[in-house]
Amino acid sequence: MNDVSNESMIVSAMNDSDYVTLSSNVSSYDAFITVLQTTIIAVVSSGIVLSNIVNLIVLVSASTAMPWATRLFLMNLSVSDLLVGVIACAPAVIPAATHRWIYGDAWCQVSGIAHGSSGAVSMWSMSMIGLHRLGPTYFFLIVSVITYCSLICRF
């Protein structure tokens, strides 16, 4: 019983330099998993950021090829996903490698809020794209079934 209390006192007295020494004693399997996880997070984060930058460039340059409202909804979706990549995913590479959150409590809150709100904005953007493309069809279906069938079904 006395050994357990001594161990807990030693663990509670450790500082950051002791953490580095303890983390160097990991097995090769744990090191492989850490490298694999960090690599996957870095590749996915880079893919998110680069693909959304390309999307924004294409959407801005497509002046007449696409309707204005659809292009605006797609740009909103792309900016939202870009923020997830920049604020939530890219900063996760270093904590994946070190197994520590180095950015502090404020950035943790900002990252969580940005990730959650960007997810909601993405869902709303996709919903608005669908409503914009199918809106007139649903309007005729809901408001007047007879008008819908006479215009669309042509029986």
Secondary structure in CASP SS format (residue, H / E / C, confidence):
PFRMAT SS
TARGET T0000
AUTHOR 0000-0000-0000
METHOD secondary structure of the structure
MODEL  1
M C 1.00
N H 1.00
D H 1.00
V H 1.00
S H 1.00
N H 1.00
E H 1.00
S H 1.00
M H 1.00
I H 1.00
V H 1.00
S H 1.00
A C 1.00
M C 1.00
N C 1.00
D H 1.00
S H 1.00
D H 1.00
Y H 1.00
V H 1.00
T H 1.00
L H 1.00
S H 1.00
S C 1.00
N C 1.00
V C 1.00
S C 1.00
S H 1.00
Y H 1.00
D H 1.00
A H 1.00
F H 1.00
I H 1.00
T H 1.00
V H 1.00
L H 1.00
Q H 1.00
T H 1.00
T H 1.00
I H 1.00
I H 1.00
A H 1.00
V H 1.00
V H 1.00
S H 1.00
S H 1.00
G H 1.00
I H 1.00
V H 1.00
L H 1.00
S H 1.00
N H 1.00
I H 1.00
V H 1.00
N H 1.00
L H 1.00
I H 1.00
V H 1.00
L H 1.00
V H 1.00
S H 1.00
A C 1.00
S C 1.00
T C 1.00
A C 1.00
M C 1.00
P C 1.00
W H 1.00
A H 1.00
T H 1.00
R H 1.00
L H 1.00
F H 1.00
L H 1.00
M H 1.00
N H 1.00
L H 1.00
S H 1.00
V H 1.00
S H 1.00
D H 1.00
L H 1.00
L H 1.00
V H 1.00
G H 1.00
V H 1.00
I H 1.00
A H 1.00
C H 1.00
A H 1.00
P H 1.00
A H 1.00
V H 1.00
I H 1.00
P H 1.00
A H 1.00
A H 1.00
T H 1.00
H C 1.00
R C 1.00
W C 1.00
I C 1.00
Y C 1.00
G H 1.00
D H 1.00
A H 1.00
W H 1.00
C H 1.00
Q H 1.00
V H 1.00
S H 1.00
G H 1.00
I H 1.00
A H 1.00
H H 1.00
G H 1.00
S H 1.00
S H 1.00
G H 1.00
A H 1.00
V H 1.00
S H 1.00
M H 1.00
W H 1.00
S H 1.00
M H 1.00
S H 1.00
M H 1.00
I H 1.00
G H 1.00
L H 1.00
H H 1.00
R H 1.00
L H 1.00
G H 1.00
P H 1.00
T H 1.00
Y H 1.00
F H 1.00
F H 1.00
L H 1.00
I H 1.00
V H 1.00
S C 1.00
V H 1.00
I H 1.00
T H 1.00
Y H 1.00
C H 1.00
S H 1.00
L H 1.00
I H 1.00
C H 1.00
R C 1.00
F C 1.00
END
